[in-house]
Amino acid sequence: MYDHVMIRVSDQERSESFYRTVLGSLQIEPDRSGGRLAGWGEFLITQSSGEHPPTRHLHIGFVAASRQAVDEFWRAGIDAGYPDDGPPGERPQYSPAYYGAFLLDPDGNSIEAVHHEDVRRGGHIDHLWVGVSDLESAARFYRLIAPHTGLRPGAASDVRAPFRGAWATLSLVADGRRPTQDLHIAFPAPDRETVADFHAAATAAGYRDNGGPGERLQYQPGYFAAFVLDPDGNNIESVIHEPR
């Protein structure tokens, strides 16, 4: 579902230390580091700037292989002095076998390790909960891009609109939390036409262009992508990595 999810951080060194500590307890090790960027598979952090402030009010759930791994994640964070956001335990309000634990990263985002009956395979991010200022407006945008991003809308409520990919999920949440700010989500595309259709559909509906379809050689050869902004200003991308 996610090609990559990137957050901006106020202090690169401090945030990288946090994620190395807690993700390392889940056997998720960084595959890139240096300068202004660090990454753990599809999850990336980068230094904020005056133009791009830190990402805030986001919830990310990372895959844990077992309940014991959830416990170890939480204990690693607490022992390192990071704030608790919910100790290990069952959360049957989410699903019968849902077991999670929560910490706060240095910018106050809620970071979870989770194990449940439908935990994703083949990636590290199990789910994102994105705070929105207007649920119907946000859901309308994500329903529009769903055919171009592999998203499948689920049953919405007054405070939540869920979307599902092959394994991971994305939930838009308007339950009193503040809207998520300065988040970047990239969805994989099978071809250039899908990237172009994603961008055309969004801009034709009046959503803000943030970069038309084209190659981005500054990222890597064969990187073809387009970008639009969702109603809360988060940067949403469709991308294909073509072999070179």
N, C-alpha and C positions, 0 to 999 in steps of 0.2 A: 504493500500500500504506500509506504513512504520511500521515496528515493533518498531524501534526507530531511531532517528537521534541524534548523539552526537557531540558536538563541544567542543574543548579545549579552555580554556580561560587563559589569562595572570594573572588575579587577580580574584580568585574565589569569594571573598566577594563583590568586585565591580560589577562583572557581575551578580551575583545572585541578588544584589540590583536592577540593571537595569531590569532584567527579571521579578522580583517580581512586580516592578512598572508598567511596560507596559502591561504585560500579566494579571496582576490583574485587570487592567481597562477593559479587555475583559472577566472577570469572569473566567479566567484560573488560578487556584491556584496550588502551588507546592504540589506534593504527595510524595516527598522524599527530604530530605535535611540533610546535615551533612557531615563533613569531606571534601573529595575531589569531591563530587558528589551532584548535585541537579537536580530534574526532574519535569516536568510538562507533565504528560502523556507520549507520545512518544518522547518528546523533552528533551534532557539531556545536562547538561554542566558539565565539569570536569576540574580540574586544569591541566594546561600544565606542561611539564617537559623538561629537556634537550633533552631527546629522542623524545618527542612529543611536538612540538611547538604549539602556539595558532592557531586555525582555523582562516583563513583570506580570504577575497574576496568571501564571500558567501552571497547569498540573501535567506531569509526565509520569506514566507508569511503565516501569521496566520489567521485563520478563525475569522471573526467578524460577529456577529449575525445581524447587521444592519449598515446602514450608520452612525447613531449616535454613535455606538460603535467604528467605525473607528475614528470619530472625537475625542472621549474621549481618545482613545489610544494615538493619536498624542499629545493632550493637556497634558495628564499625563506625557509623556516623556519630552515635552518642558518645562513644569513647574518645572520638576525635574532637568533641566539643561542639558539634553542630546541633541546631535546635530540633527537638522532637516536634512532629506534626501529627502524631498518632501512632501508638505502639503496635507491635505485631498482634494480629488477631483476625478472627473471622469477621467478614462484612456481609452477612446474608442479604442485606438490602440490595446488593449488587448482583449476587448469584449465590446459590446454595453452598458451593465449595470455594468461595472467594476468600483468600487469605492475603492480607497486605500489611505493610508498615510504611510510615511516612516520615520524611525529614524535610527541612527547609534548606534550600541552597543559599549561598551568600547574598543573593538578590531577592530572597523571600519567595521563590517559586517552590511549589509543593512537589517533592520528588518521592516516588513510591517504588517499592519492589513488590511484585504481585505474583501469586500462583493461584490458578483456578482451573476449572475443568476444560476451558477453551483457550488456554494460554497459547499465544502465537508461536509458530515455528519459523525458523529462518530469519530472525531479526531480533533486535534488542528492545524496541519500543512496542509495548503491548497496547497502549492507548494514550491519547491526548484529551484533556478536558480544557477547552478554550472558552474563557469568559467572554460574553458578548454584551453590547449595550442594548441591542434590540433583537430578541430571539427570532422573530419572524423575518426580519430583514436579513439577518445573517443566514438563516436556514434557506431563504430564497436564493441567495448567492451560491451556497454549496450544492443545492439541488440543481441549479443551472449548470455548474461545472461537473456534476457527478458523471454524466455519460463520457466525459473526456478524461476523467481521473481514476476511474475504477471504483468510485464511491457508490454505495448502495444505501439510500435513506432508510432509516428504521422508524419505529413508532415514536412520534414526538409527544411530549407532555407540555404543560404550561411553562416549565422551566428548563427543559432539555430537548435537544434535537440530535439524535445519534446517527452516525454514518459508519458504515462498515466496509472494509476492504477484504482482501483474501483472508487475513487473520487479524491484523490490527484494527483499532477503531478510533474514531474521532467523534467527540461529543461537544456540541455547542451548549453552553450552560449560562442561564440567566437566573441564578438563585440568590441574588444579592451580592455576589462577589463582583469585584471591579473587572472591567473588560481587559482581556489580555492585550498587551502592548508589545509591538516590535518583535513579532514572531515571524519566522520564515518557514514555510512548509513547501517542499517540492514533491510532486507526484510523478511517478515514472510513466512515460508514454511509449507505445510500441513503434511509433514512426513519426516523421516530421509532420505529416498531415494532422495527426492528433494534437500535436503541439499548436499548430496553426488554428485548428478548430476550437481548441480551448480558449485561445486568446480572442478569436473573432467572436465567439459566443458571449464572452464576458464584456468585451468593449461595446458590442452592439447593444447590449442590455444597459449600457450606461455606467458600468464599473470602470474604475480608473486603470488606465494603462500604466505599467511600470517597466516596460521593455518588450518590444515586439519580437516575433519569432526570428531567430537567427542564431548563428554560431557564436559561442563565447569562448574564444581560444584562450582568453586569460585564465580560464578555469582548467581546461585541458583540451587537447585535440578531440574533435568529434562531439563536443558538448553543444547540443542544439536545444534552445529553451525559449520560453516566453513567460512573462510575468504580469500579473495584475494585482491590485489591492482589494482585499475584502472590505466589507462596510466599516470595520473598525481599523482599517489601515494596515493590516498584516499583509506581508508579501507572499503571494501564492504563485507557485511556479509549476509548469509542466516541462519535463525534460526527457530527452533521449540521449544516451551515450552511444554514439556510433563508433564502430571499430575503425581504427586507423592503422 
